[in-house]
Amino acid sequence: TLAALAPALLVIGVLFAGALAGAVRTSLVPLGGGLTLDSWRELLADPTFADAALFSLRTAVLATGVSAVLAVAVASVLRVRGTATRALAALPVPVPHLLVAVVSLVWLAPGGLADRALGSLPITLVRDELGLGIVLVYVYKETPFLVLLLLAAMGAGLREREEAAAVFGASVRQRLAWVVWPTIRGPLVVGSI
């Protein structure tokens, strides 16, 4: 099986390594030529870089955490629903992130469609210091993706194991801890990463 994957892995590896090598070369060899770390020193010494890195980290952690919690809740509800409901919940998955971001700006920016329709929004979601608008866009995009991963893990086998645990006297909390969580932990962690 690995031999069958070798051509694809080779192409992906060469493209990834080539792009990574090009990015490193560009950062180390400026337009004037010569190998230097000046651009890295300048970047790391800039105080706005630390602020931007902290903002990005905080936004990513918050969006991922909220998406993971919502995904577990939504997947728990959808696992007993029909295929049509699951398909509707998965609609945001194939939509590109950039399209969602642009539509969000058109709707939520000051003077946007929501602002015109509702008067004024109670909170600022565009250009706010906390990045709540960015978090909401990521939550909207990533929660359905995580839900799909969780639903794939929450098949009939999980239901049977839950029923078996209940027959042996496991409480709802014990079934969640001993049966459900070990089943969904892997897809949830991998999807969150």
N, C-alpha and C positions, 0 to 999 in steps of 0.2 A: 504493500500500500504506500509506503514511503517512496518507493521507486516511481510510482505513478504520479506522486505529487512533486517529484524532483524538478521537472521542467517549469512548473508554475512557481515553485519556491525559488528557483534560480532567477527567474525574471524579476520577481518581486524583490528578492535580495539585492540584485544588481541595481535596480531602479532606486530602492531605498538607500543603499550604500552610496550610490552616485549622487543623489540629492543631498544626503548628509555630508559627504565629502565636499561638495560644492558650497554648501552653506558655511562649513568650517573654513574653507579656503577663502571665501569672500570676507569673512570676519577677521581673518589673520593677515590677508594681503590686500591692503587698500589700493585704490586706483593708481596711486603714484608708484606702486611696486614695493618690494621689500617686505620681509616677514616682520610683523610687529603685533604687539598686544595692546597697543594704544587705544583702539576702539573698545576693547573689553574693559580696560581700566577706566576709560571715560564713562562708559555705560554704568559700571558698578559704583562709581563715585557720584553719579547723579542721584540726588535725593528723590526725584520724582520716579526713578526706576523702582526703588524700594516701595514707595506708595502704590505704584501700579501693580507690582508683583503681589503685594498684600491684598489689594482690591481684587485681583484675579483669583487668588487663592480663596479668599473669603466668599466670593461669588460662587466659585465652583463647589466648595464644600457645602454651602447653604443650599444651592440648587440640587446637588446630588442627594443630600440628606432628605430634603423635602420630597424629591421625586421618589426616593426609595420607600419612604413611609407611605406616601400616597399609592405607590404601585402595589405594596402589600395589601393595603385596604381595598383597592379597586379589584385586584386579582382575586381576593377572597370573595368579593361579591359576584364577580363575573364567572367564577368557576362553576356556578350552578345555573348560569344563564345559557341561552341558546347561541348558535353560531352567528346569527345576524347581530345580536348585541355585542358580541366580541369583535366582529368585523367593524362595527361603528366605533368602538373604543380604539381600534387600531388605525383609524383614518389619519391621524397626524404623523404616523411613522414615516411614510414615503415622502412627505412634504419637506423640501429643503429648509435648513435652518435659516438661510438668508431670506427666503420668501416670508417665513414667519416673522422674522425681525422687521422686515420692511412693512408688512401689513400691520404689525404692532405699532410701529411709528406712525403710520397713517391714521390709525385709530386712536392711539393713546397720547400722542404728543399734544402740547398746548396748541389749540386751534385745530386739532384733529377731529375726526368724525365723532368720536365719543364725547369730546369736549363740546362740540356744537350741539349734539343731540341731548346731552344731559345738563348742559349749562357749564359747570366746571367739575372736574373730578376732585374727590376729597383728598387724594394723595397725588404726588408727582411721581410718575413712573419713568419719565424720560429725562435723562441728565440729572437724576437724583444722586446724591453722594453715597447712598447705601447700595445702589445697583439693583433695587427691587424690580425694576422693569426687566432687566437682564435675567434675573433669577426667574421671574414669571415665564419668560419666553423659553428658558431652558426646561423649567418644570413642565410646561405645556408639551415640549418636544420629547423629553426623556421619559416622562411617566408612562406613556403608552408603550414605548419600547421595552421598558422594564416589565410592564404588565404582560406583554407577549412572552417574554422569557419566563416569567413566573407561571403563567398559564400552561406553558409547555411542560414545566416540571410538576404541575398540580393535576396530573392526569388521573385516570381511574385507579392506578396503583396507589396513589397517595390516599384516596378515599378509602380503599380497602384496608390500608394500614391503620388509618384513623379509626375505622370501625373495629378492627381487631384490638386496638389499644383500649377502646371503650368497653369492649366485651371483657377485657381483663381488669376493668375497674379504673382505668386512667381518667382523671378529671379533664375538663376542657383545657385547663392551663397546662397540664402534663402532656396532653396530646399536642398542643402547640409547641411546647419546648422539646419534646422527644421525637415527634413524628414530622410535624409541619416544618419547623425551623430548619432541621438538618436537610430537608428536601429542597427548600427554597433558598437556603443560604448561598450555595454555590452560584446559581444563576444571578442572584441579586448582587453579590459581590463582583462577579465578573462584569455584569452589565453596568454597575456603578463605576467601575474603573474605566 
